[in-house]
Amino acid sequence: GISGGSRRTAGADTALQLDARSSSYDPDAPGVPLDSYTWSCTDLGPAPADGAGSSPSTAPCVTATGADLLGSSDGASGILNFVAGGLPAGRTLNLTASGMRGVRSAAAFAVVDVVAGSPPEVSLDVQQPSVSTRASLPVDDASLSGVILAA
């Protein structure tokens, strides 16, 4: 997979890192790193204002100036970095990482809704109350707490 989940919102004026390396492995050799990674990108259309989704398309991903979004990026290590201002505001992008080990390959994707500006980063951590008499807790006993990482 790609760290951070399969869907996220990113600000066009903030840097973004997509990391497929840290959570990728070959189940037949979990301690052995993958040989290489390639990235691809499809522009799915305008970013939804309500986060509900976007209409599919197959347009290539370009920067605000029309250059190839992945053209200057080196994601061969499994980590793809975008500088602040490098993502096109108002677009939904499907970025796919393909990892290879020998002749075997697997892919994971992250859909990124790019919004104008620099929205705050939020991290959610699921915490369950401590109950020694139960082996498992139902979902409604869990609580969420949030932390703003950057404003």
Disulfide bonds with the S-S distance in Angstrom:
Cys41-Cys61 1.91
